[in-house]
Amino acid sequence: MLLALLAACAPDFTLSEPGVVIRGATVLPQGDVRDVVVAGDHIAALLEPGAELDGEVEEIDGADRFLTPGLVDLHVHVWSEGDLSVYLANGVTTIRNLSGDTWHLSIRDDLVAGRRAGPTLITSGPIIDGPEGFLTSREVVRDAEEAALVADLQVQMTFAALKVYDGVPAEAWQALIDAGAQAGVPVVGHIPDEVGYLEAIQGGQRTVEHLDDVLAAAAGMEPFPLMDDPHRTAALEAMTEERIAGVAEATAATGAWSVPTLVVMQSYATADTWDSNDPRLAYMSPVTRASWFQSAENLSPSVPVAMTDVLQFGQDVVAALRGADAPLAVGTDAGNPWVFHGYAVHDELDLLVESGLTPAEALDAATLQAARALGQEEVFGQIAVGQRADLLLVNADPRLDTAALQDRVGVMARGQWYDQGDLDALLAEVAWGYQSRGLAPARPATSCADHWEGRGGL
Ligand SMILES: [Zn+2]
């Protein structure tokens, strides 16, 4: 009798450090109702609802709510520390920055140590390009020897990826692949023109940003700049469903990850709607705003026309990649004009659904698949014991409509809980900081804008 009583009173779980329990939420993607216990920065237990807990624990009501892994954006350009708060406020708990600098490394370390609020930051090194490149800041490599030196340096500096650009010579690209393989650091980014799409992914490039390089490959043409009207028009005219399906099959066979970034194509396709009064501009840094307004002023009218076709093509490729069961994950190219940090992830999810993914598949591409693309599915991207506690609690079921992901109750990043009031306060702080700093540029701006806007000649 006494024993039975003791058993009834015994806690279901004892926390050895202060924690949080989210009670009775539907845990996604599994769909079970659970009490999710977080201790420190990781998920400690998934228990039957109503579990008895022992220890210092903050309770969050998850009843009739949905708990998903935090969202991931695999392609961003962080230019300001304020961007980090904006990601968090949008439910994004991991970002991969693809034009890194040394200051990103110190921010990364501050985030891990809990010295600042924000998503986990993974950053490539500075963009690597060839001598003909046109970016304002880049590492130039002319041959294999220079490429090996740059790769060694970036690996030593603890950058997590080697980001290549359109103009990397073929022998230099090969040297980067070799050095990266040896160091366990992937080569990611654009497809160098000298290498070509299929050759690059068959040769070991881990993620492919944007789908525009698929155009030449599917048309059976040599790579050409996107804003080269005659070539692009010829490629689109030559396009058939069979050609796109063929490249999608070949892509699937390599295991390379496609990061479509449809939202940046959509932004350029609708550049005539770029709104200088968009309220979200308050959360973009002065340097970001300045670069966007400059893009708006200088944009050639041919860009939206071209990008409308390129976006349609990109969506067709996404549908074909899905059909071929090719690895696909979410990235946005945020930092490009009117591709808003944080917010853009939700736009990309909409575009993926419009391209034929189910809402559940789109959510998967922004969570577990994105973690897989980084080789970190054991670390985050799932709601399971031992995973980093990166979570998003929402009021409606995102498996029915991804818009539910914006109906937030709160966000957890590395075990730190932010309710909607906390997130609003973070945003207000960012806007206040930018207002008081005026329009003085804070950081040099490097993104893929030159790629999309066709600068740098043919
Ligand atoms: Zn980019």
Boltz pocket constraint, residues with backbone or C-beta under 6 A from the ligand:
constraints:
  - pocket:
      binder: B
      contacts: [[A, 75], [A, 76], [A, 77], [A, 98], [A, 333], [A, 447], [A, 448]]
      max_distance: 6.0
